[in-house]
Amino acid sequence: MNTVGKILVILNFLFAVIVGAFLLVDVATRNQWREKYFELLKEANMSTKSRDVTQAATGNVVRDYKDLQIELEQSRQKLKDQEIAANALKTSLDVEIAELKNKLLDKDVTVRQAKELSQRQAFENAELNKYIKDRESTIVQLQASVKVFRQQAQNFESIARTRQIQNENLLEQLRDVTRALALKESGASPDRMVVRNPNDPNPPAFKIDGKIEKVEGNLLQLTLGTDHGLQENNTLDVYRLQPTPQYLGMVRIVDARHHTSVGRLIPSGSGASKLQPREGDLVTSKFK
């Protein structure tokens, strides 16, 4: 093969390479244009939808704008009405302010009088506070004196209770001496008195009065006892004041104890014996 042939072969090879390259570029370009077409078509569709949405939104905005214009006109009219009402109110308030100014001028005199009265009351309050302080000081002193007097009263009360106990003891001793003296004068035994006739009266030597506490048959429980000078076999008269004074009979003491005793009823021989004693009836050692 000569040189020309070699050159032609090389040229054919280069041509084939160039043609292949152009084919590859053409295929690639076609694919890119196809993809770009579909992308533009998709963008066009999206733009169409966006335009429709924008038109709808624009319509809504236009409607809202018209509604806002109507509301604005209504607000303007309302504002005018309010302005008219405010002017009328301002005129009325101006009149009231003028009247209040006149009243304020009249009140100045009252304020001055009130100020003078306040000053006078302040002076009186100061005097009153001074008096209150003096009185509180006096009260404190009196309270201290009351505490002292109360303590003295407690001491005197304690002394009085002691004297009362001593007096009660002396009274009890006096009763014992009186009973012993009465027994000695009657010639009876100091331990137990003996009565010859059970129906004969045998009252204590001194006057005592009491009541019937309880009735059981012909036995009567009395409010009198040995501490009152009452002993067994002493007799007491029984009587009732209400509704009319009546004599019920005589009771003989069968059991004498401290501060209480039990006696047996000895009815009277008269018609009064039909009346039975009851609780609250009176008994006495010397019936008059």
C-alpha positions as a Markdown table, in Angstrom:
| # | Residue | x | y | z |
|---|---|---|---|---|
| 1 | Met | 0.0 | 0.0 | 0.0 |
| 2 | Asn | 1.3 | 3.3 | -1.0 |
| 3 | Thr | 1.3 | 6.5 | 1.0 |
| 4 | Val | -1.8 | 7.8 | -0.6 |
| 5 | Gly | -3.7 | 4.7 | 0.5 |
| 6 | Lys | -2.5 | 5.1 | 4.0 |
| 7 | Ile | -3.5 | 8.7 | 4.1 |
| 8 | Leu | -7.0 | 7.8 | 2.8 |
| 9 | Val | -7.3 | 5.1 | 5.3 |
| 10 | Ile | -6.3 | 7.5 | 8.1 |
| 11 | Leu | -8.8 | 10.1 | 6.7 |
| 12 | Asn | -11.6 | 7.5 | 6.6 |
| 13 | Phe | -10.8 | 6.6 | 10.1 |
| 14 | Leu | -10.8 | 10.2 | 11.3 |
| 15 | Phe | -14.0 | 10.8 | 9.3 |
| 16 | Ala | -15.6 | 7.8 | 10.9 |
| 17 | Val | -14.5 | 9.0 | 14.4 |
| 18 | Ile | -15.8 | 12.5 | 13.7 |
| 19 | Val | -19.2 | 11.2 | 12.3 |
| 20 | Gly | -19.5 | 8.9 | 15.4 |
| 21 | Ala | -18.7 | 11.8 | 17.6 |
| 22 | Phe | -21.3 | 14.0 | 15.9 |
| 23 | Leu | -23.9 | 11.1 | 16.2 |
| 24 | Leu | -23.1 | 10.9 | 19.9 |
| 25 | Val | -23.4 | 14.6 | 20.3 |
| 26 | Asp | -26.7 | 14.6 | 18.3 |
| 27 | Val | -28.2 | 11.8 | 20.5 |
| 28 | Ala | -27.1 | 13.5 | 23.7 |
| 29 | Thr | -28.4 | 16.8 | 22.4 |
| 30 | Arg | -31.7 | 15.2 | 21.5 |
| 31 | Asn | -32.0 | 13.7 | 24.9 |
| 32 | Gln | -31.2 | 16.9 | 26.6 |
| 33 | Trp | -33.7 | 18.8 | 24.4 |
| 34 | Arg | -36.3 | 16.1 | 25.2 |
| 35 | Glu | -35.7 | 16.4 | 28.9 |
| 36 | Lys | -35.7 | 20.2 | 28.7 |
| 37 | Tyr | -39.0 | 20.1 | 26.8 |
| 38 | Phe | -40.6 | 18.0 | 29.4 |
| 39 | Glu | -39.3 | 20.2 | 32.1 |
| 40 | Leu | -40.6 | 23.3 | 30.3 |
| 41 | Leu | -43.9 | 21.6 | 29.7 |
| 42 | Lys | -44.1 | 20.8 | 33.4 |
| 43 | Glu | -43.1 | 24.3 | 34.3 |
| 44 | Ala | -45.8 | 25.6 | 31.9 |
| 45 | Asn | -48.4 | 23.4 | 33.5 |
| 46 | Met | -47.3 | 24.6 | 37.0 |
| 47 | Ser | -47.3 | 28.2 | 35.7 |
| 48 | Thr | -50.9 | 27.7 | 34.4 |
| 49 | Lys | -52.0 | 26.3 | 37.8 |
| 50 | Ser | -50.2 | 29.1 | 39.6 |
| 51 | Arg | -51.9 | 31.6 | 37.3 |
| 52 | Asp | -55.3 | 30.1 | 38.0 |
| 53 | Val | -54.6 | 30.2 | 41.7 |
| 54 | Thr | -53.3 | 33.8 | 41.4 |
| 55 | Gln | -56.4 | 34.8 | 39.5 |
| 56 | Ala | -58.6 | 33.2 | 42.1 |
| 57 | Ala | -56.6 | 34.9 | 44.9 |
| 58 | Thr | -56.7 | 38.2 | 42.9 |
| 59 | Gly | -60.5 | 37.8 | 42.7 |
| 60 | Asn | -60.7 | 37.2 | 46.4 |
| 61 | Val | -58.4 | 40.2 | 47.0 |
| 62 | Val | -60.6 | 42.3 | 44.8 |
| 63 | Arg | -63.7 | 41.2 | 46.6 |
| 64 | Asp | -62.1 | 41.8 | 49.9 |
| 65 | Tyr | -60.9 | 45.2 | 48.7 |
| 66 | Lys | -64.5 | 46.1 | 47.7 |
| 67 | Asp | -65.8 | 44.9 | 51.1 |
| 68 | Leu | -63.1 | 46.9 | 52.8 |
| 69 | Gln | -64.1 | 50.0 | 50.8 |
| 70 | Ile | -67.7 | 49.5 | 51.9 |
| 71 | Glu | -66.6 | 49.0 | 55.5 |
| 72 | Leu | -64.3 | 52.1 | 55.2 |
| 73 | Glu | -67.2 | 54.2 | 53.9 |
| 74 | Gln | -69.4 | 52.9 | 56.8 |
| 75 | Ser | -66.6 | 53.6 | 59.2 |
| 76 | Arg | -66.2 | 57.1 | 57.8 |
| 77 | Gln | -69.9 | 57.7 | 58.2 |
| 78 | Lys | -69.9 | 56.3 | 61.7 |
| 79 | Leu | -66.8 | 58.5 | 62.5 |
| 80 | Lys | -68.7 | 61.5 | 61.2 |
| 81 | Asp | -71.7 | 60.6 | 63.4 |
| 82 | Gln | -69.4 | 60.1 | 66.4 |
| 83 | Glu | -67.7 | 63.4 | 65.6 |
| 84 | Ile | -71.1 | 65.1 | 65.6 |
| 85 | Ala | -72.0 | 63.4 | 68.9 |
| 86 | Ala | -68.6 | 64.3 | 70.4 |
| 87 | Asn | -69.1 | 68.0 | 69.4 |
| 88 | Ala | -72.5 | 67.9 | 71.1 |
| 89 | Leu | -70.9 | 66.2 | 74.2 |
| 90 | Lys | -68.1 | 68.8 | 74.2 |
| 91 | Thr | -70.6 | 71.6 | 74.1 |
| 92 | Ser | -72.5 | 70.0 | 77.0 |
| 93 | Leu | -69.3 | 69.4 | 78.9 |
| 94 | Asp | -68.2 | 73.0 | 78.4 |
| 95 | Val | -71.5 | 74.1 | 79.9 |
| 96 | Glu | -71.1 | 71.7 | 82.9 |
| 97 | Ile | -67.4 | 72.9 | 83.3 |
| 98 | Ala | -68.6 | 76.4 | 83.5 |
| 99 | Glu | -71.2 | 75.5 | 86.1 |
| 100 | Leu | -68.6 | 73.5 | 88.1 |
| 101 | Lys | -66.3 | 76.5 | 88.0 |
| 102 | Asn | -69.0 | 78.6 | 89.5 |
| 103 | Lys | -69.7 | 75.9 | 92.1 |
| 104 | Leu | -66.0 | 75.7 | 92.8 |
| 105 | Leu | -65.9 | 79.4 | 93.5 |
| 106 | Asp | -68.7 | 78.8 | 96.0 |
| 107 | Lys | -66.9 | 75.9 | 97.5 |
| 108 | Asp | -63.8 | 78.0 | 98.3 |
| 109 | Val | -65.6 | 79.6 | 101.2 |
| 110 | Thr | -66.7 | 76.2 | 102.4 |
| 111 | Val | -63.1 | 74.9 | 102.1 |
| 112 | Arg | -61.8 | 77.8 | 104.2 |
| 113 | Gln | -64.4 | 77.1 | 106.8 |
| 114 | Ala | -63.6 | 73.4 | 106.8 |
| 115 | Lys | -59.9 | 74.2 | 107.1 |
| 116 | Glu | -60.6 | 76.4 | 110.1 |
| 117 | Leu | -62.8 | 73.7 | 111.6 |
| 118 | Ser | -60.0 | 71.1 | 110.9 |
| 119 | Gln | -57.5 | 73.2 | 112.7 |
| 120 | Arg | -59.8 | 73.7 | 115.6 |
| 121 | Gln | -60.4 | 69.9 | 115.7 |
| 122 | Ala | -56.7 | 69.2 | 115.5 |
| 123 | Phe | -56.2 | 71.4 | 118.6 |
| 124 | Glu | -59.1 | 69.7 | 120.4 |
| 125 | Asn | -57.6 | 66.3 | 119.4 |
| 126 | Ala | -54.2 | 67.3 | 120.8 |
| 127 | Glu | -55.9 | 68.3 | 124.0 |
| 128 | Leu | -57.9 | 65.0 | 124.0 |
| 129 | Asn | -54.8 | 62.9 | 123.3 |
| 130 | Lys | -53.1 | 64.6 | 126.2 |
| 131 | Tyr | -56.1 | 63.9 | 128.4 |
| 132 | Ile | -56.2 | 60.2 | 127.2 |
| 133 | Lys | -52.5 | 59.8 | 128.0 |
| 134 | Asp | -53.1 | 61.3 | 131.5 |
| 135 | Arg | -56.0 | 58.9 | 131.9 |
| 136 | Glu | -54.0 | 55.9 | 130.7 |
| 137 | Ser | -51.3 | 56.8 | 133.2 |
| 138 | Thr | -54.0 | 57.0 | 135.9 |
| 139 | Ile | -55.5 | 53.7 | 134.8 |
| 140 | Val | -52.0 | 52.1 | 135.0 |
| 141 | Gln | -51.6 | 53.4 | 138.5 |
| 142 | Leu | -55.1 | 52.3 | 139.4 |
| 143 | Gln | -54.5 | 48.8 | 138.0 |
| 144 | Ala | -51.4 | 48.5 | 140.1 |
| 145 | Ser | -53.4 | 49.6 | 143.1 |
| 146 | Val | -56.1 | 47.1 | 142.2 |
| 147 | Lys | -53.5 | 44.3 | 142.1 |
| 148 | Val | -52.3 | 45.4 | 145.6 |
| 149 | Phe | -55.9 | 45.6 | 146.9 |
| 150 | Arg | -56.8 | 42.2 | 145.2 |
| 151 | Gln | -53.8 | 40.6 | 146.9 |
| 152 | Gln | -54.9 | 42.1 | 150.2 |
| 153 | Ala | -58.4 | 40.9 | 149.5 |
| 154 | Gln | -57.2 | 37.4 | 148.9 |
| 155 | Asn | -55.2 | 37.6 | 152.1 |
| 156 | Phe | -58.3 | 38.9 | 154.0 |
| 157 | Glu | -60.4 | 36.2 | 152.4 |
| 158 | Ser | -57.9 | 33.5 | 153.5 |
| 159 | Ile | -58.0 | 35.0 | 157.0 |
| 160 | Ala | -61.8 | 35.1 | 156.9 |
| 161 | Arg | -62.0 | 31.4 | 155.8 |
| 162 | Thr | -59.6 | 30.5 | 158.6 |
| 163 | Arg | -61.8 | 32.5 | 161.0 |
| 164 | Gln | -64.9 | 30.9 | 159.7 |
| 165 | Ile | -63.5 | 27.4 | 160.2 |
| 166 | Gln | -62.5 | 28.4 | 163.7 |
| 167 | Asn | -65.9 | 29.8 | 164.3 |
| 168 | Glu | -67.5 | 26.6 | 163.1 |
| 169 | Asn | -65.3 | 24.6 | 165.3 |
| 170 | Leu | -66.2 | 26.9 | 168.2 |
| 171 | Leu | -69.9 | 26.6 | 167.4 |
| 172 | Glu | -69.6 | 22.8 | 167.3 |
| 173 | Gln | -67.9 | 22.9 | 170.6 |
| 174 | Leu | -70.6 | 25.2 | 171.9 |
| 175 | Arg | -73.3 | 22.8 | 170.7 |
| 176 | Asp | -71.5 | 19.9 | 172.4 |
| 177 | Val | -71.3 | 21.8 | 175.6 |
| 178 | Thr | -74.9 | 22.9 | 175.3 |
| 179 | Arg | -76.1 | 19.3 | 174.8 |
| 180 | Ala | -73.9 | 18.1 | 177.6 |
| 181 | Leu | -75.3 | 20.9 | 179.9 |
| 182 | Ala | -78.9 | 20.0 | 178.8 |
| 183 | Leu | -78.3 | 16.3 | 179.6 |
| 184 | Lys | -76.7 | 17.2 | 182.9 |
| 185 | Glu | -79.7 | 19.5 | 183.9 |
| 186 | Ser | -82.2 | 16.8 | 182.9 |
| 187 | Gly | -80.3 | 14.1 | 184.9 |
| 188 | Ala | -80.3 | 11.7 | 181.9 |
| 189 | Ser | -77.4 | 9.6 | 180.8 |
| 190 | Pro | -75.1 | 11.4 | 178.4 |
| 191 | Asp | -75.0 | 8.3 | 176.1 |
| 192 | Arg | -78.7 | 7.6 | 175.7 |
| 193 | Met | -81.8 | 9.2 | 177.1 |
| 194 | Val | -84.5 | 7.1 | 178.6 |
| 195 | Val | -88.1 | 8.2 | 178.4 |
| 196 | Arg | -90.6 | 6.6 | 180.7 |
| 197 | Asn | -93.7 | 7.2 | 178.5 |
| 198 | Pro | -93.0 | 6.8 | 174.8 |
| 199 | Asn | -95.8 | 9.3 | 174.0 |
| 200 | Asp | -94.5 | 12.0 | 176.3 |
| 201 | Pro | -92.8 | 15.0 | 174.6 |
| 202 | Asn | -89.0 | 15.1 | 175.0 |
| 203 | Pro | -87.8 | 18.1 | 172.9 |
| 204 | Pro | -84.2 | 19.3 | 172.9 |
| 205 | Ala | -83.2 | 21.9 | 175.5 |
| 206 | Phe | -82.8 | 24.6 | 172.7 |
| 207 | Lys | -84.9 | 25.5 | 169.7 |
| 208 | Ile | -84.1 | 23.9 | 166.4 |
| 209 | Asp | -86.1 | 23.9 | 163.2 |
| 210 | Gly | -85.9 | 21.6 | 160.2 |
| 211 | Lys | -87.8 | 19.9 | 157.4 |
| 212 | Ile | -88.9 | 16.4 | 156.4 |
| 213 | Glu | -86.7 | 15.1 | 153.5 |
| 214 | Lys | -88.3 | 11.7 | 153.0 |
| 215 | Val | -91.4 | 9.7 | 154.2 |
| 216 | Glu | -91.6 | 5.9 | 154.4 |
| 217 | Gly | -94.7 | 4.8 | 156.3 |
| 218 | Asn | -94.5 | 6.3 | 159.7 |
| 219 | Leu | -90.8 | 6.9 | 159.5 |
| 220 | Leu | -89.6 | 10.4 | 158.7 |
| 221 | Gln | -86.1 | 11.4 | 157.5 |
| 222 | Leu | -85.3 | 14.9 | 158.8 |
| 223 | Thr | -82.7 | 17.6 | 157.9 |
| 224 | Leu | -81.6 | 17.8 | 161.5 |
| 225 | Gly | -78.9 | 15.7 | 163.2 |
| 226 | Thr | -76.5 | 15.4 | 166.0 |
| 227 | Asp | -74.6 | 18.5 | 164.7 |
| 228 | His | -77.8 | 20.4 | 165.4 |
| 229 | Gly | -78.0 | 19.1 | 169.0 |
| 230 | Leu | -80.6 | 16.4 | 168.2 |
| 231 | Gln | -80.3 | 12.9 | 170.0 |
| 232 | Glu | -82.2 | 9.7 | 170.0 |
| 233 | Asn | -85.6 | 9.8 | 171.9 |
| 234 | Asn | -85.8 | 13.5 | 171.4 |
| 235 | Thr | -89.2 | 14.6 | 170.1 |
| 236 | Leu | -90.1 | 17.3 | 167.5 |
| 237 | Asp | -93.5 | 18.7 | 166.5 |
| 238 | Val | -94.6 | 18.3 | 162.9 |
| 239 | Tyr | -96.7 | 21.0 | 161.2 |
| 240 | Arg | -97.6 | 22.4 | 157.8 |
| 241 | Leu | -98.2 | 26.0 | 156.8 |
| 242 | Gln | -99.8 | 25.7 | 153.4 |
| 243 | Pro | -102.5 | 26.0 | 152.4 |
| 244 | Thr | -103.5 | 26.6 | 156.0 |
| 245 | Pro | -101.4 | 26.1 | 159.2 |
| 246 | Gln | -102.0 | 22.6 | 160.6 |
| 247 | Tyr | -100.5 | 20.5 | 163.4 |
| 248 | Leu | -99.7 | 17.0 | 162.2 |
| 249 | Gly | -98.3 | 15.3 | 165.3 |
| 250 | Met | -95.1 | 14.5 | 167.0 |
| 251 | Val | -92.1 | 12.6 | 165.9 |
| 252 | Arg | -89.7 | 10.7 | 168.2 |
| 253 | Ile | -86.1 | 10.3 | 167.0 |
| 254 | Val | -85.0 | 6.7 | 166.7 |
| 255 | Asp | -81.7 | 7.2 | 164.8 |
| 256 | Ala | -79.7 | 10.4 | 165.1 |
| 257 | Arg | -76.6 | 11.0 | 162.8 |
| 258 | His | -74.5 | 13.9 | 161.7 |
| 259 | His | -76.6 | 16.3 | 159.8 |
| 260 | Thr | -79.6 | 13.9 | 159.4 |
| 261 | Ser | -81.9 | 11.7 | 161.6 |
| 262 | Val | -84.9 | 9.3 | 161.4 |
| 263 | Gly | -87.9 | 9.6 | 163.6 |
| 264 | Arg | -91.1 | 7.7 | 164.1 |
| 265 | Leu | -94.4 | 9.6 | 163.8 |
| 266 | Ile | -96.6 | 9.8 | 166.9 |
| 267 | Pro | -100.0 | 11.1 | 165.6 |
| 268 | Ser | -102.0 | 13.6 | 167.6 |
| 269 | Gly | -105.2 | 12.5 | 169.3 |
| 270 | Ser | -107.2 | 15.1 | 167.5 |
| 271 | Gly | -108.7 | 15.0 | 164.0 |
| 272 | Ala | -105.4 | 16.3 | 162.6 |
| 273 | Ser | -104.0 | 12.8 | 163.0 |
| 274 | Lys | -105.7 | 11.8 | 159.8 |
| 275 | Leu | -103.3 | 14.0 | 157.8 |
| 276 | Gln | -100.1 | 12.2 | 156.9 |
| 277 | Pro | -96.8 | 14.1 | 156.8 |
| 278 | Arg | -95.1 | 14.6 | 153.5 |
| 279 | Glu | -91.8 | 15.9 | 152.1 |
| 280 | Gly | -91.3 | 19.6 | 152.9 |
| 281 | Asp | -93.4 | 19.6 | 156.1 |
| 282 | Leu | -91.7 | 21.5 | 159.0 |
| 283 | Val | -90.5 | 20.2 | 162.3 |
| 284 | Thr | -89.5 | 22.2 | 165.4 |
| 285 | Ser | -88.4 | 21.5 | 168.9 |
| 286 | Lys | -90.7 | 24.2 | 170.4 |
| 287 | Phe | -94.1 | 24.6 | 168.9 |
| 288 | Lys | -95.9 | 27.8 | 169.7 |
